Structure formats: C-alpha cells, structure tokens
Amino acid sequence: MGYDFHTDDAQADNGTFCKYILEQGIERIRGEQQMADIAIIYQSVHHGNTKKVVEKIQEALDVDLYPVTQIETTDFSKYKGIGFASGIYMSKMHPSLFDFLKKENKLPRQAFILYTSGSGGKNYAKKYVETLKKKGIETVGVFECRGYDTYGPLKWIGGIAKNHPDEKDLKRAIEFIEDMKEKLC
C-alpha cells in the first residue's frame, strides 16, 4: 500500500501518516538507507582477488563495502564491527589500509581481517593486528585464502594460485563473516 503525502495530509490525518511512517520506515522518507551491522574496507589491486571475495560476501550477506581509496567522510563507529580486506603485497597488507588507520578515529572497537595471497598459509595479518591493537581495536578473527598471483618473477611461470579464489574459498569467506556477525558485540 503506497501513500503520497504532503504536509497538509499529515496534519489532516495523523493516524494514516503514522501508519505510513511505520510501513516505510523513517530512513526511506529521508532518502537514507538502512545501515548494515558490518562494514568492510578493502583494497584490491592486481587481479581483483580481494574485491571478488568481498563482493561475493556482500551478495550473500548484509555488509557495506568501502574501497579504501574512495572513502571521504564516514562515521564507522556506528557499525557493530569493521573488516579490513586486502591482497598481500611484499608480505603485508596494502599500505593504503595502514594509512587509513593512521588518520581515522571513528571506528568500532572490534574488527576482523580478511586477506588473499598467492602463497597462502602464512600470518600476513600480524602487523595489521598489532596496528589495530595500538588503536584500541580488538581483532576477533582473521580469514585468509589464496588468490591468483603474478607479481615479480611469478609472471614468468604463469603465476601461482590460478583459479583462486575459487567457489570453495568464497563459501568459506561467507561462513567466516557469518561467524564474525555472531562474535561482534
């Protein structure tokens, strides 16, 4: 049921207007969207491995995605938790995510990390976890999966981790975020 209200309508029929407010929600009237519980700030460069993972998560679950290079002014402290996602570059997360943490103060007190790497199996998030801790942010989980990598001499052999992230990786990423939603206070 739709209503087309004007100021005079609200004064003339307060009951119908209240019903409209309840049905449509105040956010819709103001042109705002409902905010998700979780935001993921990400950087994905070479092959788009990380972007593929976070976009698949967004398709399956209610999360807000923010490419780190496009963030202007957002109060992230309104989120229950925040994720930081990146490919691995020279054994660490992308420098733009470190730069973001240096300048941003409006963040939730809990976070998780998600990263893709060609080699996999190493704790590439350690330095970022330490940086979060220095800002008073608890890391409640870390997710890692392999991603296609042709950096440096790897290009001469056609790269490593071809076809990754694959469907199995994407399914695990979604399950990880479902778990994070339960862990975040």
N, CA, C and O of each residue as an XYZ file, in Angstrom:
740
protein
N       0.849     -1.169      0.000
C       0.000      0.000      0.000
C       0.891      1.226      0.000
O       1.748      1.353      0.874
N       0.716      2.142     -0.959
C       1.539      3.331     -1.037
C       0.747      4.583     -0.736
O      -0.450      4.662     -1.011
N       1.423      5.553     -0.171
C       0.806      6.837      0.137
C       1.668      7.918     -0.484
O       2.888      7.776     -0.569
N       1.039      8.994     -0.915
C       1.762     10.144     -1.421
C       1.401     11.312     -0.508
O       0.371     11.959     -0.700
N       2.246     11.578      0.481
C       1.914     12.566      1.498
C       2.522     13.918      1.221
O       3.595     14.033      0.628
N       1.821     14.930      1.658
C       2.284     16.320      1.686
C       2.077     16.798      3.111
O       1.417     16.108      3.888
N       2.605     17.931      3.477
C       2.490     18.450      4.839
C       1.037     18.555      5.285
O       0.724     18.193      6.420
N       0.142     19.037      4.432
C      -1.267     19.181      4.795
C      -1.906     17.836      5.093
O      -2.758     17.741      5.976
N      -1.504     16.781      4.363
C      -2.040     15.447      4.592
C      -1.699     14.957      5.997
O      -2.533     14.352      6.670
N      -0.469     15.223      6.433
C      -0.031     14.766      7.745
C      -0.859     15.420      8.840
O      -1.200     14.775      9.832
N      -1.181     16.679      8.667
C      -1.978     17.375      9.666
C      -3.427     16.915      9.623
O      -4.077     16.850     10.666
N      -3.943     16.597      8.457
C      -5.348     16.223      8.301
C      -5.623     14.811      8.808
O      -6.697     14.562      9.356
N      -4.702     13.897      8.644
C      -4.961     12.507      9.005
C      -3.728     11.910      9.694
O      -2.954     11.166      9.093
N      -3.578     12.257     10.955
C      -2.397     11.851     11.706
C      -2.278     10.330     11.822
O      -1.164      9.808     11.796
N      -3.389      9.609     11.950
C      -3.356      8.156     12.069
C      -2.792      7.487     10.828
O      -1.969      6.578     10.930
N      -3.232      7.935      9.653
C      -2.743      7.356      8.403
C      -1.260      7.683      8.207
O      -0.491      6.850      7.728
N      -0.873      8.886      8.578
C       0.517      9.293      8.454
C       1.398      8.412      9.338
O       2.472      7.985      8.913
N       0.948      8.137     10.576
C       1.720      7.270     11.479
C       1.860      5.868     10.896
O       2.923      5.255     10.993
N       0.803      5.369     10.300
C       0.848      4.054      9.675
C       1.879      4.051      8.538
O       2.639      3.098      8.366
N       1.880      5.132      7.779
C       2.834      5.267      6.688
C       4.268      5.239      7.212
O       5.137      4.581      6.640
N       4.502      5.960      8.307
C       5.835      6.001      8.899
C       6.274      4.588      9.290
O       7.403      4.186      9.010
N       5.399      3.854      9.923
C       5.739      2.501     10.355
C       6.012      1.576      9.179
O       6.943      0.771      9.220
N       5.203      1.689      8.131
C       5.372      0.805      6.974
C       6.632      1.112      6.183
O       7.348      0.198      5.772
N       6.898      2.350      5.976
C       8.005      2.734      5.105
C       9.331      2.916      5.839
O      10.396      2.753      5.244
N       9.273      3.244      7.097
C      10.490      3.484      7.859
C      10.997      4.888      7.639
O      10.958      5.412      6.525
N      11.464      5.482      8.691
C      11.912      6.874      8.631
C      13.100      7.048      7.687
O      13.251      8.109      7.082
N      13.959      6.007      7.548
C      15.114      6.134      6.663
C      14.677      6.344      5.213
O      15.274      7.136      4.484
N      13.636      5.630      4.810
C      13.175      5.749      3.430
C      12.598      7.132      3.150
O      12.792      7.681      2.065
N      11.900      7.687      4.114
C      11.312      9.016      3.942
C      12.407     10.050      3.764
O      12.285     10.959      2.942
N      13.479      9.912      4.534
C      14.583     10.866      4.436
C      15.517     10.563      3.272
O      16.442     11.331      3.007
N      15.290      9.467      2.581
C      16.162      9.092      1.471
C      17.409      8.371      1.933
O      18.359      8.220      1.165
N      17.420      7.916      3.198
C      18.560      7.204      3.734
C      18.330      5.706      3.574
O      17.193      5.253      3.443
N      19.403      4.955      3.586
C      19.292      3.503      3.527
C      19.606      2.925      4.896
O      20.317      3.538      5.692
N      19.073      1.747      5.162
C      19.361      1.035      6.393
C      20.839      0.641      6.384
O      21.335      0.117      5.387
N      21.527      0.888      7.467
C      22.939      0.574      7.556
C      23.126     -0.878      8.003
O      22.407     -1.362      8.876
N      24.067     -1.546      7.416
C      24.401     -2.914      7.811
C      25.110     -2.888      9.165
O      25.541     -1.829      9.620
N      25.231     -4.055      9.812
C      25.952     -4.169     11.084
C      27.454     -4.112     10.889
O      28.195     -3.703     11.783
N      27.897     -4.530      9.702
C      29.326     -4.672      9.425
C      29.707     -3.888      8.174
O      28.996     -3.896      7.170
N      30.842     -3.216      8.264
C      31.445     -2.564      7.101
C      32.761     -3.273      6.804
O      33.460     -3.722      7.712
N      33.082     -3.363      5.525
C      34.378     -3.916      5.126
C      35.077     -2.867      4.268
O      34.572     -2.450      3.227
N      36.239     -2.460      4.731
C      37.081     -1.513      3.999
C      38.140     -2.354      3.304
O      38.820     -3.164      3.934
N      38.272     -2.151      1.992
C      39.172     -3.054      1.269
C      40.006     -2.327      0.222
O      39.686     -1.223     -0.219
N      41.098     -3.003     -0.156
C      41.936     -2.587     -1.269
C      42.258     -3.843     -2.068
O      42.707     -4.849     -1.518
N      42.022     -3.768     -3.362
C      42.263     -4.899     -4.253
C      42.904     -4.350     -5.512
O      42.309     -3.517     -6.195
N      44.102     -4.801     -5.828
C      44.852     -4.162     -6.911
C      45.045     -5.058     -8.138
O      44.329     -4.897     -9.126
N      45.980     -5.980     -8.097
C      46.443     -6.668     -9.300
C      45.379     -7.454    -10.066
O      45.020     -7.084    -11.184
N      44.888     -8.504     -9.487
C      43.927     -9.363    -10.190
C      42.517     -9.261     -9.637
O      41.620     -9.964    -10.104
N      42.303     -8.398     -8.652
C      40.971     -8.225     -8.079
C      40.523     -9.382     -7.204
O      39.324     -9.586     -7.012
N      41.473    -10.140     -6.671
C      41.121    -11.291     -5.834
C      40.312    -10.887     -4.606
O      39.282    -11.493     -4.309
N      40.779     -9.866     -3.897
C      40.097     -9.433     -2.673
C      38.738     -8.843     -3.001
O      37.765     -9.092     -2.289
N      38.662     -8.075     -4.057
C      37.376     -7.498     -4.461
C      36.366     -8.607     -4.783
O      35.189     -8.506     -4.437
N      36.834     -9.648     -5.438
C      35.957    -10.778     -5.763
C      35.388    -11.390     -4.481
O      34.203    -11.719     -4.420
N      36.230    -11.542     -3.462
C      35.793    -12.139     -2.201
C      34.783    -11.238     -1.488
O      33.716    -11.702     -1.086
N      35.112     -9.956     -1.331
C      34.200     -9.077     -0.569
C      32.882     -8.849     -1.302
O      31.837     -8.718     -0.665
N      32.918     -8.799     -2.633
C      31.667     -8.638     -3.375
C      30.786     -9.879     -3.257
O      29.561     -9.766     -3.207
N      31.396    -11.051     -3.211
C      30.623    -12.289     -3.020
C      30.002    -12.303     -1.621
O      28.865    -12.740     -1.446
N      30.742    -11.829     -0.641
C      30.210    -11.726      0.722
C      29.013    -10.783      0.729
O      27.988    -11.080      1.343
N      29.140     -9.649      0.049
C      28.049     -8.675      0.018
C      26.811     -9.226     -0.692
O      25.686     -8.900     -0.312
N      27.005    -10.045     -1.703
C      25.868    -10.677     -2.378
C      25.093    -11.588     -1.430
O      23.868    -11.680     -1.508
N      25.813    -12.256     -0.538
C      25.198    -13.250      0.341
C      24.710    -12.670      1.671
O      23.740    -13.166      2.245
N      25.375    -11.630      2.156
C      25.093    -11.109      3.492
C      24.946     -9.590      3.465
O      25.349     -8.926      2.511
N      24.368     -9.067      4.521
C      24.169     -7.630      4.635
C      25.420     -6.978      5.207
O      25.574     -6.876      6.424
N      26.313     -6.537      4.325
C      27.513     -5.810      4.711
C      27.671     -4.606      3.787
O      27.237     -4.629      2.636
N      28.293     -3.566      4.304
C      28.601     -2.392      3.494
C      30.067     -2.456      3.091
O      30.936     -2.699      3.929
N      30.343     -2.238      1.804
C      31.716     -2.258      1.292
C      32.202     -0.842      1.012
O      31.460     -0.002      0.503
N      33.466     -0.596      1.357
C      34.088      0.696      1.107
C      35.485      0.489      0.529
O      36.384      0.058      1.250
N      35.689      0.786     -0.755
C      37.065      0.774     -1.266
C      37.852      1.860     -0.517
O      37.415      3.011     -0.480
N      38.971      1.527      0.061
C      39.696      2.452      0.930
C      40.078      3.748      0.219
O      40.146      4.801      0.852
N      40.325      3.684     -1.071
C      40.737      4.878     -1.814
C      39.573      5.812     -2.129
O      39.788      6.925     -2.608
N      38.347      5.376     -1.867
C      37.175      6.205     -2.171
C      36.462      6.718     -0.926
O      35.404      7.337     -1.036
N      37.020      6.473      0.250
C      36.380      6.914      1.492
C      36.655      8.390      1.699
O      37.800      8.840      1.666
N      35.583      9.131      1.911
C      35.737     10.561      2.216
C      35.406     10.798      3.684
O      36.314     10.931      4.504
N      34.141     10.853      4.023
C      33.754     11.027      5.418
C      32.656     10.029      5.763
O      31.538     10.118      5.257
N      32.983      9.103      6.609
C      32.028      8.114      7.089
C      32.328      7.851      8.550
O      33.486      7.679      8.930
N      31.286      7.819      9.372
C      31.449      7.512     10.788
C      31.309      6.003     10.958
O      30.202      5.485     11.106
N      32.425      5.316     10.935
C      32.425      3.859     11.034
C      32.107      3.361     12.445
O      31.824      2.177     12.630
N      32.152      4.244     13.436
C      31.866      3.827     14.813
C      30.413      3.394     14.982
O      30.074      2.766     15.985
N      29.561      3.713     14.033
C      28.155      3.308     14.097
C      27.967      1.824     13.766
O      26.906      1.255     14.023
N      28.996      1.207     13.200
C      28.925     -0.217     12.873
C      29.251     -1.050     14.106
O      29.999     -0.619     14.984
N      28.685     -2.236     14.156
C      28.970     -3.197     15.221
C      30.438     -3.631     15.153
O      31.102     -3.812     16.173
N      30.910     -3.789     13.940
C      32.295     -4.186     13.719
C      32.716     -3.803     12.320
O      31.895     -3.469     11.466
N      34.005     -3.858     12.109
C      34.544     -3.443     10.814
C      35.570     -4.465     10.345
O      36.336     -5.009     11.140
N      35.573     -4.712      9.053
C      36.544     -5.619      8.471
C      37.531     -4.850      7.612
O      37.183     -3.836      7.007
N      38.733     -5.324      7.562
C      39.767     -4.763      6.701
C      40.229     -5.876      5.777
O      40.672     -6.928      6.238
N      40.126     -5.646      4.477
C      40.432     -6.690      3.495
C      41.458     -6.176      2.494
O      41.412     -5.025      2.060
N      42.383     -7.060      2.142
C      43.461     -6.656      1.250
C      44.108     -7.877      0.623
O      44.065     -8.980      1.167
N      44.704     -7.652     -0.529
C      45.655     -8.614     -1.048
C      46.940     -8.414     -0.260
O      47.077     -7.436      0.475
N      47.864     -9.322     -0.408
C      49.146     -9.209      0.292
C      50.195     -8.717     -0.698
O      50.368     -9.268     -1.786
N      50.889     -7.659     -0.281
C      51.893     -7.013     -1.122
C      53.205     -6.972     -0.346
O      53.295     -6.317      0.693
N      54.203     -7.659     -0.841
C      55.506     -7.720     -0.168
C      55.329     -8.189      1.291
O      55.885     -7.601      2.219
N      54.561     -9.235      1.459
C      54.328     -9.907      2.745
C      53.499     -9.114      3.756
O      53.503     -9.450      4.940
N      52.794     -8.075      3.322
C      51.910     -7.369      4.251
C      50.698     -6.806      3.523
O      50.639     -6.784      2.294
N      49.745     -6.357      4.308
C      48.532     -5.792      3.731
C      48.869     -4.477      3.023
O      49.906     -3.868      3.286
N      47.993     -4.057      2.136
C      48.253     -2.868      1.315
C      48.495     -1.629      2.188
O      47.794     -1.425      3.180
N      49.480     -0.804      1.825
C      49.801      0.399      2.603
C      48.609      1.353      2.794
O      48.546      2.057      3.802
N      47.679      1.384      1.856
C      46.539      2.304      1.987
C      45.677      1.969      3.204
O      45.042      2.858      3.771
N      45.646      0.697      3.610
C      44.885      0.333      4.806
C      45.597      0.814      6.070
O      44.943      1.213      7.033
N      46.920      0.780      6.074
C      47.677      1.330      7.204
C      47.482      2.845      7.271
O      47.301      3.405      8.352
N      47.520      3.502      6.113
C      47.304      4.952      6.063
C      45.916      5.320      6.582
O      45.753      6.306      7.301
N      44.922      4.520      6.213
C      43.559      4.770      6.675
C      43.502      4.715      8.204
O      42.897      5.583      8.833
N      44.124      3.706      8.799
C      44.103      3.573     10.259
C      44.794      4.738     10.953
O      44.374      5.155     12.032
N      45.841      5.261     10.347
C      46.561      6.388     10.951
C      45.666      7.614     11.087
O      45.735      8.324     12.089
N      44.830      7.864     10.089
C      44.041      9.097     10.094
C      42.622      8.938     10.628
O      41.999      9.931     11.002
N      42.101      7.730     10.673
C      40.698      7.516     11.050
C      40.567      7.211     12.541
O      41.256      6.339     13.069
N      39.675      7.939     13.208
C      39.451      7.713     14.631
C      38.048      7.220     14.955
O      37.825      6.687     16.042
N      37.113      7.383     14.055
C      35.727      6.970     14.308
C      35.533      5.528     13.834
O      34.962      5.267     12.775
N      36.029      4.606     14.656
C      35.970      3.179     14.318
C      35.355      2.395     15.469
O      35.468      2.789     16.629
N      34.699      1.272     15.138
C      34.197      0.414     16.218
C      35.363     -0.204     16.995
O      36.503     -0.171     16.531
N      35.092     -0.747     18.133
C      36.143     -1.316     18.996
C      36.502     -2.746     18.631
O      37.411     -3.322     19.228
N      35.801     -3.336     17.653
C      36.113     -4.694     17.229
C      36.247     -4.745     15.715
O      35.529     -4.061     14.986
N      37.187     -5.573     15.258
C      37.446     -5.677     13.824
C      37.832     -7.110     13.464
O      38.133     -7.937     14.325
N      37.809     -7.363     12.171
C      38.325     -8.622     11.645
C      39.127     -8.302     10.400
O      39.006     -7.222      9.823
N      39.945     -9.255      9.998
C      40.819     -9.067      8.840
C      40.564    -10.190      7.850
O      40.367    -11.345      8.226
N      40.574     -9.829      6.600
C      40.392    -10.784      5.504
C      41.480    -10.472      4.477
O      41.652     -9.316      4.091
N      42.210    -11.486      4.036
C      43.215    -11.220      3.005
C      43.367    -12.386      2.049
O      43.060    -13.535      2.367
N      43.850    -12.046      0.865
C      44.151    -13.030     -0.169
C      45.652    -12.954     -0.442
O      46.256    -11.883     -0.394
N      46.236    -14.115     -0.728
C      47.666    -14.132     -1.053
C      47.952    -15.295     -1.984
O      47.249    -16.306     -1.976
N      48.983    -15.137     -2.777
C      49.355    -16.196     -3.706
C      49.845    -17.445     -3.002
O      49.477    -18.558     -3.376
N      50.674    -17.263     -1.984
C      51.273    -18.408     -1.318
C      50.371    -19.025     -0.259
O      50.361    -20.245     -0.096
N      49.614    -18.205      0.464
C      48.713    -18.717      1.499
C      49.449    -19.330      2.670
O      50.651    -19.586      2.604
N      48.712    -19.563      3.744
C      49.225    -20.287      4.885
C      50.126    -19.535      5.843
O      50.543    -20.109      6.849
N      50.445    -18.281      5.580
C      51.293    -17.517      6.490
C      50.430    -16.488      7.209
O      49.339    -16.148      6.751
N      50.931    -15.997      8.341
C      50.191    -14.990      9.094
C      50.577    -13.593      8.620
O      51.304    -12.871      9.303
N      50.083    -13.224      7.446
C      50.382    -11.910      6.889
C      49.642    -10.784      7.614
O      49.954     -9.612      7.400
N      48.687    -11.109      8.449
C      47.883    -10.097      9.134
C      48.515     -9.624     10.448
O      48.015     -8.685     11.067
N      49.580    -10.248     10.869
C      50.161     -9.964     12.185
C      50.436     -8.473     12.402
O      50.067     -7.925     13.441
N      51.062     -7.830     11.462
C      51.406     -6.404     11.601
C      50.135     -5.541     11.685
O      50.085     -4.567     12.435
N      49.125     -5.910     10.914
C      47.883     -5.132     10.940
C      47.141     -5.343     12.260
O      46.555     -4.403     12.797
N      47.164     -6.554     12.777
C      46.559     -6.833     14.082
C      47.231     -5.965     15.150
O      46.551     -5.400     16.006
N      48.556     -5.859     15.103
C      49.294     -5.025     16.053
C      48.907     -3.557     15.923
O      48.763     -2.857     16.925
N      48.739     -3.096     14.693
C      48.342     -1.708     14.451
C      46.943     -1.445     15.002
O      46.700     -0.400     15.605
N      46.029     -2.381     14.801
C      44.676     -2.237     15.349
C      44.726     -2.186     16.879
O      44.054     -1.364     17.502
N      45.513     -3.057     17.465
C      45.620     -3.115     18.924
C      46.106     -1.780     19.488
O      45.609     -1.326     20.518
N      47.074     -1.151     18.818
C      47.592      0.148     19.257
C      46.507      1.219     19.240
O      46.582      2.193     19.990
N      45.493      1.042     18.383
C      44.373      1.990     18.322
C      43.241      1.586     19.268
O      42.187      2.222     19.287
N      43.462      0.526     20.051
C      42.453      0.075     20.997
C      41.350     -0.760     20.363
O      40.245     -0.852     20.899
N      41.655     -1.372     19.214
C      40.667     -2.179     18.492
C      41.044     -3.652     18.604
O      42.159     -4.052     18.269
N      40.092     -4.446     19.082
C      40.297     -5.880     19.229
C      40.051     -6.584     17.891
O      39.046     -6.322     17.229
N      40.950     -7.461     17.499
C      40.758     -8.277     16.303
C      40.092     -9.581     16.728
O      40.663    -10.357     17.495
N      38.874     -9.819     16.221
C      38.108    -11.005     16.641
C      38.237    -12.178     15.667
O      37.746    -13.271     15.949
N      38.889    -11.963     14.529
C      39.073    -13.047     13.579
C      39.901    -12.641     12.384
O      39.954    -11.468     12.017
N      40.550    -13.626     11.777
C      41.344    -13.406     10.566
C      40.988    -14.506      9.574
O      40.971    -15.690      9.912
N      40.703    -14.088      8.336
C      40.402    -15.023      7.253
C      41.457    -14.869      6.172
O      41.849    -13.756      5.822
N      41.912    -15.998      5.647
C      42.906    -15.991      4.576
C      42.501    -16.998      3.512
O      42.056    -18.103      3.823
N      42.658    -16.609      2.265
C      42.521    -17.583      1.182
C      43.516    -17.222      0.090
O      44.021    -16.101      0.027
N      43.778    -18.176     -0.746
C      44.723    -17.950     -1.829
C      44.090    -17.107     -2.919
O      42.871    -17.104     -3.090
N      44.924    -16.399     -3.648
C      44.482    -15.587     -4.770
C      45.525    -15.643     -5.872
O      46.722    -15.734     -5.599
N      45.080    -15.588     -7.093
C      45.966    -15.639     -8.257
C      47.022    -14.551     -8.143
O      46.698    -13.393     -7.880
N      48.292    -14.920     -8.341
C      49.408    -14.010     -8.122
C      50.423    -14.137     -9.244
O      50.945    -15.221     -9.504
N      50.698    -13.020     -9.907
C      51.714    -12.989    -10.965
C      52.754    -11.908    -10.680
O      53.388    -11.395    -11.602
N      52.929    -11.565     -9.410
C      53.847    -10.488     -9.065
C      55.299    -10.905     -9.302
O      55.685    -12.044     -9.040
N      56.095     -9.955     -9.806
C      57.529    -10.170     -9.999
C      57.844    -11.364    -10.886
O      57.267    -11.513    -11.964
N      58.753    -12.209    -10.436
C      59.168    -13.353    -11.260
C      58.072    -14.411    -11.437
O      58.186    -15.283    -12.298
N      57.025    -14.337    -10.634
C      55.935    -15.313    -10.779
C      55.270    -15.214    -12.146
O      54.709    -16.189    -12.647
N      55.338    -14.029    -12.743
C      54.711    -13.859    -14.070
C      55.409    -14.722    -15.124
O      54.785    -15.131    -16.103
N      56.694    -14.999    -14.928
C      57.436    -15.797    -15.904
C      56.997    -17.255    -15.923
O      57.196    -17.962    -16.911
N      56.405    -17.694    -14.832
C      55.929    -19.077    -14.790
C      54.396    -19.158    -14.894
O      53.803    -20.214    -14.675
N      53.782    -18.042    -15.225
C      52.322    -18.019    -15.383
C      51.559    -17.793    -14.090
O      50.334    -17.908    -14.062
N      52.279    -17.470    -13.012
C      51.636    -17.163    -11.744
C      51.395    -18.389    -10.880
O      51.645    -19.526    -11.282
N      50.901    -18.121     -9.683
C      50.552    -19.190     -8.747
C      49.122    -18.984     -8.264
O      48.548    -17.907     -8.417
N      48.572    -20.014     -7.691
C      47.197    -19.997     -7.155
C      46.192    -19.637     -8.254
O      45.253    -18.870     -8.040
N      46.420    -20.210     -9.421
C      45.493    -19.970    -10.535
C      44.102    -20.444    -10.135
O      43.958    -21.410     -9.386
N      43.094    -19.767    -10.633
C      41.684    -20.067    -10.361
C      41.276    -19.824     -8.907
O      40.238    -20.316     -8.465
N      42.076    -19.078     -8.173
C      41.725    -18.719     -6.797
C      41.541    -17.213     -6.717
O      42.212    -16.472     -7.435
N      40.654    -16.753     -5.868
C      39.767    -17.535     -5.020
C      38.731    -18.301     -5.844
O      38.176    -17.788     -6.816
N      38.490    -19.537     -5.425
C      37.509    -20.373     -6.117
C      36.211    -20.438     -5.305
O      36.090    -19.777     -4.274
N      35.255    -21.224     -5.762
C      33.946    -21.303     -5.082
C      34.086    -21.781     -3.639
O      33.365    -21.319     -2.755
N      35.004    -22.696     -3.406
C      35.229    -23.191     -2.040
C      35.748    -22.052     -1.146
O      35.303    -21.899     -0.009
N      36.692    -21.257     -1.672
C      37.221    -20.110     -0.928
C      36.113    -19.113     -0.613
O      36.023    -18.608      0.506
N      35.268    -18.830     -1.607
C      34.190    -17.857     -1.435
C      33.173    -18.334     -0.398
O      32.667    -17.542      0.397
N      32.883    -19.625     -0.414
C      31.952    -20.197      0.570
C      32.538    -20.068      1.979
O      31.829    -19.715      2.921
N      33.819    -20.351      2.114
C      34.481    -20.210      3.420
C      34.473    -18.764      3.899
O      34.318    -18.505      5.092
N      34.639    -17.815      2.970
C      34.634    -16.391      3.327
C      33.259    -15.978      3.865
O      33.166    -15.251      4.854
N      32.217    -16.439      3.221
C      30.854    -16.131      3.677
C      30.622    -16.727      5.064
O      30.061    -16.067      5.939
N      31.050    -17.965      5.266
C      30.912    -18.607      6.576
C      31.698    -17.849      7.643
O      31.248    -17.728      8.783
N      32.866    -17.343      7.276
C      33.677    -16.556      8.205
C      32.919    -15.307      8.641
O      32.883    -14.992      9.831
N      32.318    -14.598      7.701
C      31.590    -13.371      8.044
C      30.352    -13.692      8.882
O      30.013    -12.938      9.794
N      29.684    -14.789      8.585
C      28.557    -15.203      9.431
C      29.027    -15.413     10.869
O      28.342    -15.023     11.814
N      30.190    -16.026     11.030
C      30.770    -16.238     12.346
C      31.150    -14.897     13.007
O      30.959    -14.716     14.210
N      31.684    -13.973     12.215
C      32.055    -12.659     12.756
C      30.818    -11.911     13.255
O      30.863    -11.246     14.290
N      29.718    -12.023     12.515
C      28.475    -11.355     12.936
C      28.035    -11.831     14.319
O      27.480    -11.052     15.094
N      28.274    -13.092     14.630
C      27.924    -13.628     15.941
C      28.915    -13.190     17.022
O      28.524    -12.969     18.168
N      30.186    -13.064     16.666
C      31.221    -12.709     17.645
C      31.242    -11.230     17.993
O      31.598    -10.863     19.113
N      30.865    -10.378     17.050
C      30.925     -8.944     17.283
C      29.849     -8.511     18.267
O      28.687     -8.897     18.143
N      30.249     -7.704     19.248
C      29.286     -7.223     20.257
C      28.585     -5.965     19.771
O      27.742     -5.415     20.480
